[in-house]
């Protein structure tokens, strides 16, 4: 299951747990201007890698994922 809500120029993505992204306390997808910088800043602050940074060709977007010290991604 997947849904997206649009609020002006912002999107909120909702979905059911699946595969390696199974149940967790919470997952938040955030769109930012420089995702590489935000990703590395999170790692410098102690987050661990959930998904290496990559370009998703079908979406023409760049993605990466981290898990914070509370287990949220």
N, C-alpha and C positions, 0 to 999 in steps of 0.2 A: 504494500500500500504506500502511496506517495501523494502528497498534495503540496501546492505552493500557494501562498497568500501574498498578494502584492499591495503595498501601501506606498503610494507615490513612486519613488525610485528605489524602494526597499522591497526585499522578498523574505518571507519566512517559509522555510521548507519543513514539512512534517512527514514522518514515515515510520513504519513498523520496524522493529529490530530485525536484522538479517545477517547471516554469515559472520564474517569477522567483526562486523559492527553490531554484534548482538546486544542484549540488554545491558544498559548502563544507567547510572543515576540521571544522566541527561546528555544530549548531544545538541550543539548549537552550530549552525552554519552561518558564517558572517561574510558578507561581501565587503571587501576593503580595496582601496586604491593600489596598495603594494603588498600583496599577500606574502611574498617571499620575506619581506622585512618583518611583518607581523609574526610569521611562522618562526623565524630565527629569534625574534625577541621573546616569544613564548618559551622556546627551548632554553635560551639564556636564563630565563626566570625559573627553570626547573621542570618544565613540562617534558613529557616523553613522547616519542614519535608514535603515532597511530598509523599515519599514511604519509610516505615521503611526498614532497612537492612534485607535481606532475601537471602537464597540460592535457586536458581532456579534449581530444580533437572534435568529437561530435558536438560538444557544448561550446567549443572555442573559449574555454575558461581554464584558469589555473587553480588547482586544488592541492590541499595538504591537510593533515590532521594531527592534532596533539591531544594528549590526555593530561589534565592538570593534576595537582597533588591530591585532589579530592575524588579523582576517578571520573570526572566529567570530560567529555570530548567535544 
